[in-house]
Amino acid sequence: MSAGHTIRAEFRNALGKFTLDAAFETPAKGVTALFGPSGCGKTTVIRCVAGLTRVKDGYCRIDGEIWQDRDGVFLPTHKRPLGYVFQEASLFPHLSVRRNLLFGAPKEKSKDRPQIDFDEVVDLLGLRRLLERSPTNLSGGERQRVGIGRALLTQPKLLLMDEPLSALDRKTKNEILPFIEKLRDHFAVPIFYITHDITEVERLADQVVLLEKGHVVMAGPLAELQSNPDSPLASSREAAVSLRGSVVSFDPHYGLLNLSIPGGLLIAPSPPAEIGETRRIRILASDVSLACESPGPSSILNVLPAKVVTMKPLDPYETLVVLALGEKGEGARLLARMSRKSCETLGLSKNLSVFAQVKYVALAAGGDED
Ligand SMILES: Nc1ncnc2c1ncn2[C@@H]1O[C@H](COP(=O)(O)OP(=O)(O)OP(=O)(O)O)[C@@H](O)[C@H]1O
């Protein structure tokens, strides 16, 4: 990774009874999810990145710009070009949505980097019809969209989002997720996204920093962590992989989308989509079963040749199988979770050619990923 296009964060300090010893480097693009159980230090890390908490032994470099080093450099928060989105947006009740959005936006345009445009933000976040309203009677989801828009319009070099959906009910969360997906794919601003909800990580993250008790357990691209059998993501009950699929065709008769993924093709029920559109796909380990020979007719639409990469017992009864799609195992990784008995009956071993039967393919709502 060239230092110019990465974010490097290192923070070490004892904070009361809590010891923070977190270091990671991540690309300065897309969404980096900070994920881990309550109290593991997610908020503390981004407070350090924001300069709201100052630890002596700290280093923070954002896309070539040093915000903190060990030789005394420490940019105060107001000098750090960052946007901060909290669990609940605190909007100014006496200002219209439009003026709330523009609050904090620089008066002059910077010439050294592309600017985030007001109209683009408004349209992308679906705020046009709210512009002249007062924030006092907005719904929780609308308020949060205004909060996100306001943070983006400060023209940040980094957007920090601290559990932005956790105060919302499931339905509103599902309404807002597509907006966050759109802004991830549309604007070039890197995002640090704190959550303890794995489904948000799977839908939004490009990279993940896994935290536990103030330490970074693992950090890297989402797909790598999901398919690494030693990662807590792979061994969890809800283990899944997120893949990117490109729309190849649509069958209007059955309402089925054909998506090309590395090492194979997937079919998923879906409304029509544009050919070439990229969609994020989620496949749960518990929705994948294996066969050694091509199975006959079945209700399962997706049967993909794959090779066994590795196997890991999760407990005395269940095994996690990591697969590489494609006849030569050249494609994307997939996980299958099965009983130890099934594993033994099939005689699974490293490099064995198998057929992965995928029972359910979850597709993120429309919209192009990079
Ligand atoms: N300045 C401080 N002094 C003492 N303790 C602190 C300080 N800042 C954070 N802590 C402690 O650090 C720990 C981590 O807190 P933090 O809020 O970062 O966790 P989190 O992973 O974001 O949790 P949650 O998901 O519940 O929000 C907590 O035990 C907190 O009490």
The ligand as an ORCA input file, in Angstrom:
! r2SCAN-3c Opt
* xyz 0 1
  N     -11.099      8.965     28.621
  C     -11.398      7.752     29.125
  N     -11.115      7.468     30.410
  C     -11.416      6.260     30.921
  N     -11.990      5.263     30.230
  C     -12.284      5.493     28.970
  C     -12.018      6.741     28.329
  N     -12.435      6.663     27.041
  C     -12.946      5.430     26.889
  N     -12.865      4.726     28.026
  C     -13.291      3.318     28.215
  O     -12.871      2.617     27.077
  C     -13.722      1.502     26.815
  C     -14.099      1.487     25.361
  O     -15.121      2.423     25.108
  P     -15.667      2.744     23.660
  O     -16.835      3.662     23.812
  O     -14.562      3.175     22.790
  O     -16.171      1.303     23.165
  P     -17.081      0.925     21.933
  O     -16.452     -0.256     21.301
  O     -17.299      2.102     21.056
  O     -18.413      0.523     22.671
  P     -19.963      0.626     22.224
  O     -20.139     -0.299     21.062
  O     -20.697      0.161     23.439
  O     -20.223      2.060     21.889
  C     -14.881      1.643     27.772
  O     -14.693      0.736     28.810
  C     -14.788      3.096     28.228
  O     -15.321      3.226     29.508
*
